[in-house]
Amino acid sequence: MWAYNVDLRHKYLDALSKLEWGDLVKNREASFHSLRNIFLHMINCEDWYLHTVIPSRGGKFVSYGFEEYTSIDSIRRKMEEVEARTHKVLEGLNEDEFKKTFEYTRPDGTKRRDSIEQILVHLVLEETHHRGELLCLLWEMNIQSPHEGWIPYLARTA
């Protein structure tokens, strides 16, 4: 499921890369205003959970400065950097480590007890939510979304 999530992320970035920059940063009154910001938020969540929460058992959520990303290439570089770091975190884990719960502190000070597996599921669902936003915003622009369902993905990658 994680590989499917990453594959779709790349498809969406490829679709976004075909748009004019002004269309990417235009405030569309969505959760994070623009297509660029929504996409960066998805990466930011993975970055925070997998590179702050898991190793540090919590920590302050620092939102990316969306305006610092001034090209599709800068977004792609950030995505690839986060994905490479995530791959390193996940490749060394065994099944027991995925399922073992640990306590961490959320940015609001509340305590949570989750496993890495639960965090990954959360991230897939969070990203699905925001891809749905991107899908709708692309439709509003008369652009076909690059969405691919789970079953077609499995057939393509089998």
C-alpha positions in Angstrom: 0.0 0.0 0.0 2.9 2.4 0.7 4.4 1.7 -2.7 1.0 2.5 -4.3 0.8 5.7 -2.3 4.2 6.8 -3.5 3.5 5.8 -7.1 0.3 7.9 -7.1 2.2 10.8 -5.6 4.6 10.7 -8.5 1.7 10.6 -11.0 0.2 13.7 -9.4 3.4 15.6 -9.4 3.9 14.7 -13.1 0.4 16.0 -13.8 1.1 19.2 -11.8 4.4 19.7 -13.6 2.4 20.2 -16.9 0.6 23.3 -15.5 1.7 26.9 -15.6 3.3 28.0 -12.4 0.6 30.6 -11.8 -2.0 27.8 -11.9 0.0 25.9 -9.3 0.2 28.7 -6.8 -3.2 30.3 -7.3 -5.4 30.4 -4.1 -8.2 28.0 -4.8 -9.7 28.2 -1.3 -8.8 24.6 -0.6 -7.3 23.2 2.6 -3.8 24.7 2.0 -5.0 27.1 -0.7 -3.0 26.1 -3.8 -2.1 23.0 -5.6 1.5 23.5 -4.7 0.8 23.9 -1.0 -1.5 20.9 -0.8 1.1 18.7 -2.5 3.9 20.1 -0.2 1.7 19.5 2.8 1.4 15.8 1.9 5.2 15.5 1.8 5.5 17.6 5.0 3.3 15.1 6.9 5.5 12.2 5.9 8.6 14.1 6.7 7.4 15.0 10.2 6.0 11.6 11.2 8.8 9.5 9.8 11.8 11.8 10.4 10.8 13.5 13.6 8.1 11.5 15.5 9.6 8.0 15.0 13.2 8.8 15.8 12.5 11.5 18.5 9.2 10.2 19.9 7.5 13.4 19.0 8.4 16.9 18.3 7.3 20.2 17.0 5.6 20.2 13.6 7.3 22.7 11.4 5.3 23.5 8.3 7.3 24.0 5.1 7.6 27.5 3.9 5.5 27.0 0.8 6.7 30.2 -0.8 10.3 28.8 -0.7 9.4 26.4 -3.4 9.5 28.4 -6.5 9.6 25.7 -9.2 8.3 22.3 -9.9 11.9 21.1 -9.7 12.3 22.4 -6.2 9.2 20.5 -5.2 10.4 17.3 -6.9 13.8 17.6 -5.1 12.1 17.9 -1.7 9.8 15.0 -2.5 12.8 12.8 -3.6 14.8 13.8 -0.5 12.0 12.9 1.9 11.3 9.7 0.1 14.9 8.7 0.2 15.1 9.3 3.9 11.8 7.4 4.4 13.2 4.4 2.5 16.2 4.3 4.8 13.9 4.4 7.9 11.6 1.6 6.5 14.1 -0.7 4.9 15.8 -1.6 8.2 12.7 -2.5 10.1 11.4 -6.0 10.6 7.7 -6.9 11.1 7.9 -6.8 14.9 9.3 -3.2 14.7 6.4 -2.2 12.4 3.8 -3.4 14.9 5.5 -2.4 18.2 3.7 0.6 19.7 5.6 3.6 21.2 4.5 6.7 22.9 5.1 10.1 21.5 4.0 13.7 22.1 2.0 15.5 19.5 2.7 19.2 18.8 -0.3 20.2 21.0 1.3 18.3 23.9 -1.1 15.3 23.9 0.4 11.9 24.2 -0.2 9.2 21.6 0.6 5.5 21.4 0.9 4.1 17.9 3.0 1.8 15.9 5.0 2.6 12.7 2.4 0.5 10.8 -0.4 2.7 12.2 1.5 5.9 11.3 2.0 4.6 7.7 -1.7 3.8 7.4 -2.5 7.3 8.7 -0.2 8.9 6.2 -1.7 6.9 3.3 -5.2 8.0 4.3 -4.1 11.6 4.9 -2.5 11.7 1.5 -5.6 10.0 -0.1 -7.7 12.9 1.4 -5.4 15.5 -0.1 -5.1 13.7 -3.5 -8.9 13.9 -3.6 -8.6 17.6 -3.2 -6.1 17.8 -6.0 -8.3 15.6 -8.2 -11.3 17.9 -7.7 -9.2 21.1 -8.3 -7.8 19.6 -11.5 -11.4 18.7 -12.6 -12.4 22.3 -12.0 -9.6 23.3 -14.3 -10.9 20.7 -16.9 -7.8 18.6 -16.4 -8.1 14.8 -16.1 -6.6 13.6 -12.9 -3.8 11.0 -13.0 -5.7 8.8 -10.4 -5.3 5.0 -10.6 -7.2 2.6 -8.4 -5.7 0.0 -6.2 -6.7 -3.0 -8.4 -5.4 -1.5 -11.6 -2.2 -0.6 -9.8 -1.8 -4.2 -8.6 -2.4 -5.5 -12.1 0.2 -3.0 -13.6 2.8 -3.9 -11.0 2.3 -7.6 -10.8 
